[in-house]
Amino acid sequence: MAGWITTEVDGLMSALTGMVREPVIRLGVTGLSRAGKTVFITNLVANLLERGRMPQLSAATGGRIEAVYLQPQPDLTLPRFAYEDHLAAMTGDDPRWPQSTRAVSELRLSFRTRPLGWLAGMAGPRVLHVDIVDYPGEWLLDLSLLDQSFEDWSEGVLHRIAKRPEAAAFLALARAEDGALKLDEPRTQALAEAFTLYLMAAREAGWSDCTPGRFLLPGDLAGSPVLTFAPIPKPAGTPRGCLWTEMERRFEGYKAKVVRPFFRNHFAKIDRQIVLVDVLGAIHQGPRAVEDLRRTMAEVLGAFRPGRNGWLDLLLGGRRVEKILFAATKADHLHHTQHPKLTAIMEAMLRDARTRADFAGAETAAMAIAALRCTVEEEITRDGQVLEAVRGRLSDGRQVAMYAGELPSDPARLLAPAREGAERWLNADYDLMQFAPARTGRRHGEGPPHIRLDRAAEFLIGDQL
C-alpha cells in the first residue's frame, strides 16, 4: 500500500511540475564501428510516431501516450537530423541504407501523455520533449585522451596496432622517424596523413578504437596543426623545437581545443545514452577484434564514470547520465533461437567493461536488437544437417540465405581466447553478410519492422512516459 501511495504522489508531483514547465530528456545516441546509429535513430523515431510495432513500450500499450510529433529542435546552431531523408532511403521502392551522419545532429520528438487512475481527473495532458543527439562514437572515445600524456598515448597506440595489417604502412614510417630531429613540417604532415589512412582502414575493418575521432571527421579543422600529429617512438633526448615536442604540443592542443569543447557543449548535457555495438562484426573478424571491442566498451563506461575527472565534474555541475544501454545490433542476421546467446555475450562484455572501468554510476543494461529488420527466418540443409538460418536481400537485389554459425551458449568460449590474444577461433567459423533493407509493406499505424526497439525505448525513456 505504501509503495502505491508513493507512486501516486510521485505521479502527482510530476504532473503538477509539468503544468509549470515541459520536461526535456536529452538522449545521446552513438555507435562503435559501423554499428548503424543513423538507421537506429530513423527507425526509432518512425516507430514512436506510429507505435503499432511497439508492444513492449508500456506507455503505448497502456494508453498513456495521446500523441507523438516532431518539433523544431531547440539548439539553432546544430544541424537537424535528416529523419525524413533517411526514412525515404530505407523504405522507398528501391530501399537502401541512408548516408551516415558525419557530425553532431539533433532531433526533437515530443510526447503528449495523460496520467491514469485518480490523477487523470486532477491534471491534464503532460508534454515531454525527447531531444535525440546523434554524435560519432570516436568523439566519445576521445575522452580517454584527457587522462593521457603524449608519451603514454603514443606508446599505447604503437603497441596496440603492432600486429594489425592495416597499420603496416604507417608503422614503417613512424618507426623510421627520429623525434629528436628539428621539426620538418612536410614530414610531420606525411606522418599525420599516414596515421589518418590507418584509422580509416581500421574503421573499415571493424576495429573499435579509432581515435582521435576528428582525424576521421575533421570538418573545418582539416589540415590544421591541431590534427597534424601522430604516435611515434620517444627519442632519448627531446631538444626544444624537435619533432617530438611539437607533436606533444599539438596533442595537448587537440585535447584543449577539440575534446573539451565537445564534452562541455554536448556530452555534459546528456541524460540517457545508448551505445550501439556491432558485436557480430567483431566476432566475425576474430578474437583480437572482440578483445578490442571489450576494451573500448570499458573506455566508454569510463567516460560516464562519476568523479573520474575534476574538470568534467565541474562541467557536469552535478548532473549524471541516468541510464546507459549497450545494444548489440544486427540481431536479424541470426535466427531468433540464437538471440539469447548474443544477448548473453553482450551482457558478459558489459560486466567485464564495468570491472575494467571501475564503474559505479548510471544504470546500465545490454540487449540484442535490429534497428531495421532486413531478413526472414527459414531452415536450410547443409551436408545433411538442418540449420536455422535467415534470408535477406543483397544490394544487387539477389535473395540469399545465410547461416552465421552457432554462437556458444557460454560467452567465455569467445571472451577467454580473445583475452588471451588468440589469432583465430578454435573449431568455429562465423559468417556475416551485408544485407540491404527489405522491401516491405506497412499497415497504417505501424513503423518499419525491427527487433526489440520497443524494449530499448522502454529502458531509455519508458519511466518518463
Sequence and secondary structure as in RCSB ss.txt:
>XXXX:A:sequence
MAGWITTEVDGLMSALTGMVREPVIRLGVTGLSRAGKTVFITNLVANLLERGRMPQLSAATGGRIEAVYLQPQPD
LTLPRFAYEDHLAAMTGDDPRWPQSTRAVSELRLSFRTRPLGWLAGMAGPRVLHVDIVDYPGEWLLDLSLLDQSF
EDWSEGVLHRIAKRPEAAAFLALARAEDGALKLDEPRTQALAEAFTLYLMAAREAGWSDCTPGRFLLPGDLAGSP
VLTFAPIPKPAGTPRGCLWTEMERRFEGYKAKVVRPFFRNHFAKIDRQIVLVDVLGAIHQGPRAVEDLRRTMAEV
LGAFRPGRNGWLDLLLGGRRVEKILFAATKADHLHHTQHPKLTAIMEAMLRDARTRADFAGAETAAMAIAALRCT
VEEEITRDGQVLEAVRGRLSDGRQVAMYAGELPSDPARLLAPAREGAERWLNADYDLMQFAPARTGRRHGEGPPH
IRLDRAAEFLIGDQL
>XXXX:A:secstr
 HHHHHHHHHHHHHHHHHHH   EEEEEEEEESS  HHHHHHHHHHHHHSBTT TT HHHHTT EEEEEEE  S 
TTS B  HHHHHHHHHSSS        S EEEEEEEEE   GGGGGT   EEEEEEEEE  HHHHHGGGGGG  H
HHHHHHHHHHTTT GGGHHHHHHHHT  TTSB  HHHHHHHHHHHHHHHHHHHHHT S   SGGGTS GGGTT G
GG        S   TTBHHHHHHHHHHHHIIIIIHHHHHHTGGG SEEEEEE HHHHHHH HHHHHHHHHHHHHH
HHHT TTS HHHHHHHTT    EEEEEE  GGGS GGGHHHHHHHHHHHHHHHHHHHT  SSEEEEEE BSS  E
EEEEEEETTEEEEEEEEE TTS EEEE      SSTHHHHHHHHTT SS SS        B       TTB    
BSHHHHHHHHHGGG 
